[in-house]
Amino acid sequence: MADPVVPSSGVLSPLGLDAVRLSPGFWGDRVALNREVTIAHCQEWEEREGWIGNFRGERPRRGREFSDSEIYKLLEAMAWADHPGLPALAETVAQAQEGDGYLNTRWSGSRYTDFEWGHELYCYGHLIQAGVARLRVHGEDLLTQVAVRAADHVCRRFMEGTRTCGHPVIEMALVELYRATGTERYLEMARRFVDRRGLPALADIPFGRAYYQDDLPVRQAQVFRGHAVRALYLASGVVDVAVETGDEELLKAVEAQWERTVARRTHLTGGMGSRHADESFGEDHELPPDRAYNETCASIASIMLSHRLLLATGDARYADLAERTLYNMLATGVALDGRSFFYANPLQVRVPAVPLEGVNHAPEGGLRSPWFDVSCCPNNIARTMASLPAYVATSSDDGIQIHHLTPSEIRHGRLAVRVETGYPWTGSVRVRVLEGGPGGITLRVPAWASDATIAHVPASSPGAPLPDGPVVRPAPPGYVSVEGPWRAGDEIRLELPMAPRWTFPDRRIDALRGSAAVERGPLVYCAESVADEPPLGDLTARVEPPVEHEVDGVVELEVAAALGSGGEGGWPYTPVAGGRAGGPDVTLRLVPYHRWGNRGPATMRVWLPI
Amino acid sequence: MADPVVPSSGVLSPLGLDAVRLSPGFWGDRVALNREVTIAHCQEWEEREGWIGNFRGERPRRGREFSDSEIYKLLEAMAWADHPGLPALAETVAQAQEGDGYLNTRWSGSRYTDFEWGHELYCYGHLIQAGVARLRVHGEDLLTQVAVRAADHVCRRFMEGTRTCGHPVIEMALVELYRATGTERYLEMARRFVDRRGLPALADIPFGRAYYQDDLPVRQAQVFRGHAVRALYLASGVVDVAVETGDEELLKAVEAQWERTVARRTHLTGGMGSRHADESFGEDHELPPDRAYNETCASIASIMLSHRLLLATGDARYADLAERTLYNMLATGVALDGRSFFYANPLQVRVPAVPLEGVNHAPEGGLRSPWFDVSCCPNNIARTMASLPAYVATSSDDGIQIHHLTPSEIRHGRLAVRVETGYPWTGSVRVRVLEGGPGGITLRVPAWASDATIAHVPASSPGAPLPDGPVVRPAPPGYVSVEGPWRAGDEIRLELPMAPRWTFPDRRIDALRGSAAVERGPLVYCAESVADEPPLGDLTARVEPPVEHEVDGVVELEVAAALGSGGEGGWPYTPVAGGRAGGPDVTLRLVPYHRWGNRGPATMRVWLPI
């Protein structure tokens, strides 16, 4: 099945890219842009930077020690998109593979001398994921052979021993290769890599072993910690191992870690990882809006993890977080032109970034850039967008489940349906049966949608009297099902309440005290100020219902706010409390967070002082 | 004069270590502890780590590329303290100096190949400062000769050209060597180093050129920015150059930068530098309590700068900031035992640090450590404490000015006075004339002391009738003077209001919204929770007058607060505002910030939700 995650058991089964086709709409447009623009953009930059040349043996070698992995992420994107450029790029990569399967343009000649920072197994992980994607979309070819040779080399070299890689990803890659090929040693190797972590398997470093989740065994951890991308890739691999080995205890451990992380270490946008210095989560309730790191790759890893937990458990909360992260992180990570990217994703920017044409060396998050020294994020976006249909819907013995309400066509067995909706701008979703068949159709009602309704509108039979109006019933958050069998023309109509809503932070989040944010549907909104628009440094917003405006198909909002001059100079800590900004009342325009930063250098804030 | 800063002009003149002797008391005790314990502690660790051995040619060389500078800072401490260990250590250092004056244990053989990160001129700066200290306290000897040879080498090598060092400090060192020797080329070299910055003089780096203040010329900058220690060392040198060259415009530029930095980029404790990733200031109003970096060395640099600006201008605001920084940063940086140190100084710690016996690799600030990989802070504390009397008082044509009210004896011309006070615990200060003489005696009334009074109590002549009660007059913040001439036995009595006070942040400091802090006198207070004391994660304090308790000579405070359980689990962003903690009312004990972290692993917070 053409899908990045194909577990052999679990409550829900993936449907795959063949079964889910996105139509024009929020995600369909982005997936098309990715295929048409972003993939080529990444390949151009990887050539320009010499990272592809490294595989041709061009010297001096260029790029960071893990740059091979960027080419593999791009190959994975090409595989899911069935991109014609894949075979040639795979051939370039294959040139660098050694006789025993070893493949790394940086460490060839000094293999496995630096497990902490070398990233060799990490690079294999991405290579194997690319190989699995190719195998599932296209079938065996040179890329899949290269990946299998590398995986076999890893198993020979590491099946015994105590070491693993400073950067996880090999774990989930090996499980998927097992799922795709049936070769059990790949699963066993992944299981061993998981179990070695925290014994410890790696040296101590200034950041501490928690940085790469080697501070304690996976089963004992209470929360995700350390480097966010590492933590979430590892957890994804752990879920895969747990599902394939039937290890319920291990699965429960990750579920508990996820739960505490979501309650205490996750930003409103779904972003994870508060600290710049080590790209780590930070402590519970350490959620600064301005210095939130929220790496785009961490959000992708979070989506991968939530999707795996959803498949394993069927619990809507995993799809809820995935939706939040898709609309407010993945969609934010790439500009509307498909050619520039956020690495960090803060929730507040005080000073407009300076525009930049070339490589961005300091991925602070105020500015989408065409490329970075470390360009994991663009390539990660490319492979995630290319496989996005895989996250939309699943199946089970009960029928199909539509988790993400976006224009699409979904086919399962004899049943084929079309999802029609203007979501996330409108809350009306129509699921129209194109080809009849058995089984229920289940829709997810997001956690924020407290007054949703659903109606089943059977197709009118030719010549039959018009039916009475459809029965409308409440659809509480979670999953709501309508049973089949279905005939062509049958419809389900879901109505989600789309009024903008004010959202307040947990009292323990010190950095957000005294402020609130506005959300509408799945979208987080923000104030953005470009050029001569009012500054955002000193304002107090009124918690009154925001006013909606549609601008070029995008719903913008307005709230009332007072602006202050804030005063100049002088010691800023005084015997008198500050109160609200005393300046003139203004109308503050809010735009969806994912659209900020498309109008030039700007200041921005999601959380508004109230 | 035995003083680290001896300008040839300015509103105030230093008095030097001979003229100001600290008596037992807050600072006198700490200066004694520094001489008796901290200096030896630093030397022991520098031997153990091999950094002294580097000068003996021991191989492999150990320590970071700037480790030579730690020995120089220690030598400066020894010089001010007239420590008997100095000559032997100086002899070790002298062994490594090359024939032309070049001296660096890391870069010998590849001189001046890395101006951005090599720190060669930075190391000379500290060597020269040590040499100047020795020259002023003791007179010429081997150490002063080594320093002069190094300075001459620098002048020969760098008088022409465009380069400077990634880490400033050479600028102020060269000006002081000029002041101590009269050799004008040192001043000219310093002036050129200052003028080269921002042309630019250094390569671009991922942190950006602002990291080392090479983004624009000193005269054009609006605010201190980039790496805090670098910025403040540079500014100190710029003041020195401005004063010696009579460059009023340059002095005004630094004053304006200081003013904006104090208004927008300074923590309540006087700490500067909000960011961990590059140890930099961050943007205006980016002042997170939890991730405040506030490097101890930056606070020392801030004290050095404020002292220079005070000497140049006589403006009390510079002494105010220096006092705040002395009591809440310098005094915090070293434990009560003189053997362990904070590197970073956050204003909130959520999770107790794990105790550590040896070198601390991650100077996060939850824990004082005996040593660090980069051990600038312990040595910087040692040299600053050893020269602390130099900051206490100054002189001018009008007499003497006592800026810091601490037990001491001060001599100027024929006049000798003793300052008796329990400050900062009590607000009563008695200045008793020991030996009479002409000139006014001026005391600084801190900015927070809004109802201070001063009285002049002439000595009663033998046989004369008891005088009427002394005339008590208001002493508004700033400087208050009593004119001479003085007779032995005359007294000045200053009474400062010491009631604890609540302090509120500027509305634009997002990270502090909805919270307040308690101060008393010059001290910032904090809640600290060790072992089984109530946790600080979810509390709401009442803004009511704190209650005072004296505990072993230390004034502690109590405020009323409600504790909350905060609730567990679940998405932390909800449609309902959090309100105040709903749990039981408790009495929250507050201790002076400088004393926190002396009772074992703890959580701490200066800013209390209200």
Interface residues (C-beta under 8 A of the other chain):
Chain A: I205 P206 F207 G208 E259 R260 V262 A263 R264 T266 L268 R275 H276 A277 G282 E283 D284 H285 E286 P288 P289 D290 R291 Q348 R350 V351 H361 A362 D373 A447 R501 W502 T503 F504 P505 D506 R507 R508 I509 D510 A511 R513 G514 S515 A516 A517 G537 D538 G564 G566 G567 E568 G569 G570 W571 P572 Y573 T574 P575 V576 A577 G578 G579 R580 A581 W607 P609
Chain B: I205 P206 F207 G208 E259 R260 V262 A263 R264 T266 L268 R275 H276 A277 G282 E283 D284 H285 E286 P288 P289 D290 R291 Q348 R350 V351 H361 A362 D373 A447 R501 W502 T503 F504 P505 D506 R507 R508 I509 D510 A511 R513 G514 S515 A516 A517 G537 D538 G564 G566 G567 E568 G569 G570 W571 P572 Y573 T574 P575 V576 A577 G578 G579 R580 A581 W607 P609
